[in-house]
Amino acid sequence: MMIEFLTNPKAVMYTPAPKTAEGSSNNLSDAYVLRAAALLQQVVKEIVVVAEPAQEKVHEPISSPDNENLFGDVDVGVLLKRITALEEDKIFKDVQISSLLGEITYKNQQIQELETNPGSLSAVVMDLKQKLEGKFGKEFAEPLKEYTEAEKEDMDKEHKEAINKYNHDPPRTVSQRMKQKQKELVMRNVGSEKNYGF
């Protein structure tokens, strides 16, 4: 019983003091035991009362003004909404970056094509020029060149010569040109036979 008192103080609190046995002749001994038990119970109570605040202090979370400022007014729902908004913003930015990278790739391909093929560059310039002329009209178009009287006479003369040449020797079809070449070839062969006396 004494070992239990010392090892389990809470059990001692609920353990009644031993009573004096009826007909016992050892009255002094029993009184001494009762007094000792009462003293032990009182000591155990005081130990428990002193130990409980110490245990609460050990398990009490450490708090500081900084921690209270950081986590005192934080709402988990607000944090989750903020995280969701940041994730959506990240997805939107990723889509924008992907679109810009696609445009950069397309522009680089166009630049490479223009560098390797100057003719396509000229075509692009002419196309832009025509679009601008169609949009702005005479404001963007090149001014008309004014010719002198001598230049006009030369142009008229060249034009008349070209018309006369066309009227005297009109363009022939492919079949007509082939027949003419065959005829010329035969005539040359005949002439060579005559020259060699065959």
C-alpha positions in Angstrom: 0.0 0.0 0.0 2.8 2.4 0.8 4.5 1.8 -2.6 1.2 2.6 -4.3 0.9 5.8 -2.4 4.3 7.0 -3.7 4.1 5.7 -7.3 0.5 6.6 -8.0 -0.4 9.9 -6.2 -3.8 10.2 -7.8 -4.7 6.8 -6.5 -3.7 7.9 -3.0 -6.3 10.7 -3.2 -9.1 8.2 -3.5 -7.7 5.6 -1.1 -9.4 5.8 2.3 -7.3 5.8 5.5 -7.1 2.5 7.3 -9.6 2.1 10.1 -8.8 0.7 13.5 -9.6 -2.9 13.7 -12.2 -3.8 16.3 -10.8 -5.6 19.3 -7.2 -4.7 18.4 -4.9 -4.3 21.3 -2.4 -2.1 19.4 -4.2 1.2 19.6 -1.1 3.4 19.5 0.2 1.7 16.4 -3.2 2.2 14.6 -3.3 5.9 15.4 0.2 6.4 14.1 -0.8 4.6 10.9 -3.9 6.8 10.5 -1.9 10.0 11.1 0.8 8.9 8.6 -1.8 8.1 6.0 -3.4 11.5 6.4 -0.1 13.3 6.1 0.7 11.3 3.0 -2.6 12.1 1.4 -2.1 15.8 2.2 1.4 15.7 0.7 0.1 14.0 -2.5 -2.6 16.6 -2.9 -0.1 19.4 -2.7 2.2 17.7 -5.2 -0.7 17.3 -7.6 -1.8 20.9 -7.2 1.7 22.2 -7.9 2.4 19.8 -10.8 -0.8 20.6 -12.8 0.1 24.2 -13.7 3.6 23.1 -14.6 2.2 20.5 -17.0 -0.1 23.1 -18.6 2.9 25.5 -19.1 4.9 22.7 -20.8 2.1 21.9 -23.3 1.1 25.6 -23.8 2.0 26.7 -27.4 4.7 29.3 -27.7 3.1 32.6 -28.7 4.7 35.8 -29.7 3.5 39.1 -31.1 4.9 38.2 -34.5 3.0 34.9 -34.6 -0.2 36.7 -33.5 0.2 39.2 -36.3 0.8 36.5 -38.9 -1.8 34.0 -37.9 -4.2 35.8 -35.6 -6.7 37.1 -38.3 -6.1 34.5 -41.0 -9.2 32.9 -42.6 -8.6 29.6 -44.3 -11.4 30.3 -46.8 -9.8 33.6 -47.8 -6.5 31.8 -48.3 -8.0 29.1 -50.5 -9.7 31.7 -52.7 -6.5 33.6 -53.0 -4.6 30.4 -54.0 -7.4 29.6 -56.6 -7.1 33.1 -58.1 -3.4 32.8 -58.3 -3.6 29.4 -60.1 -6.1 30.8 -62.6 -3.9 33.8 -63.2 -0.9 31.5 -63.8 -2.9 29.4 -66.3 -4.0 32.6 -68.2 -0.4 33.8 -68.3 0.8 30.4 -69.6 -1.7 30.6 -72.4 -0.6 34.1 -73.3 3.0 33.1 -73.3 2.2 30.1 -75.5 0.3 32.3 -78.0 3.2 34.8 -78.1 5.7 32.0 -78.7 3.6 30.8 -81.6 3.5 34.3 -83.1 7.3 34.6 -82.7 7.8 31.3 -84.5 5.6 32.4 -87.4 7.3 35.8 -87.7 10.7 34.0 -87.7 9.6 31.7 -90.5 8.4 34.7 -92.5 11.7 36.5 -92.0 13.6 33.4 -93.0 11.6 33.0 -96.2 12.1 36.7 -97.1 15.8 36.4 -96.5 16.2 33.3 -98.7 13.9 34.6 -101.4 14.2 38.3 -102.3 11.5 37.9 -105.0 8.9 37.2 -102.3 10.1 40.4 -100.5 9.4 42.4 -103.6 6.0 40.8 -104.0 5.2 41.7 -100.4 6.3 45.3 -100.9 4.2 45.6 -104.1 1.2 44.1 -102.4 1.5 46.5 -99.5 1.9 49.4 -102.0 -1.2 48.4 -103.9 -3.2 48.1 -100.6 -2.0 51.5 -99.5 -2.9 53.0 -102.9 -6.3 51.4 -102.8 -6.8 52.8 -99.3 -5.4 56.3 -99.6 -5.7 56.8 -103.4 -3.7 59.5 -104.9 -2.3 60.6 -101.6 0.0 57.6 -101.6 0.3 56.9 -105.3 3.4 58.1 -107.2 2.8 61.4 -109.1 2.3 61.1 -112.8 5.3 61.8 -114.9 5.0 64.8 -117.2 6.6 64.2 -120.7 8.0 66.8 -123.0 6.8 67.2 -126.6 9.9 65.4 -128.0 9.3 62.5 -125.6 5.7 62.3 -126.6 6.6 62.2 -130.3 9.2 59.4 -129.8 6.6 57.4 -127.8 4.0 57.8 -130.6 6.6 56.8 -133.2 7.5 53.7 -131.3 3.9 52.8 -130.9 3.1 53.2 -134.6 6.2 51.0 -135.6 5.1 48.3 -133.2 1.6 48.3 -134.7 2.9 48.2 -138.3 5.2 45.3 -137.4 2.4 43.4 -135.8 0.2 43.9 -138.9 2.9 42.7 -141.3 4.1 39.8 -139.2 1.4 38.7 -136.8 2.3 36.1 -134.2 1.8 32.5 -135.3 0.5 29.5 -133.4 2.8 26.7 -132.3 1.8 24.4 -135.1 2.4 27.1 -137.7 5.8 27.8 -136.3 6.7 24.1 -136.4 5.6 23.7 -140.0 7.6 26.8 -141.0 10.7 25.3 -139.3 10.2 22.0 -141.0 9.9 23.7 -144.4 13.0 25.8 -143.8 14.9 22.6 -142.8 13.8 20.8 -146.0 14.8 23.8 -148.1 18.3 23.9 -146.5 18.8 20.2 -147.2 17.7 20.6 -150.8 20.1 23.5 -151.2 23.0 21.5 -149.8 22.3 18.6 -152.1 22.4 20.9 -155.1 25.7 22.4 -153.9 27.3 18.9 -153.6 25.9 17.7 -156.9 23.7 14.9 -155.6 
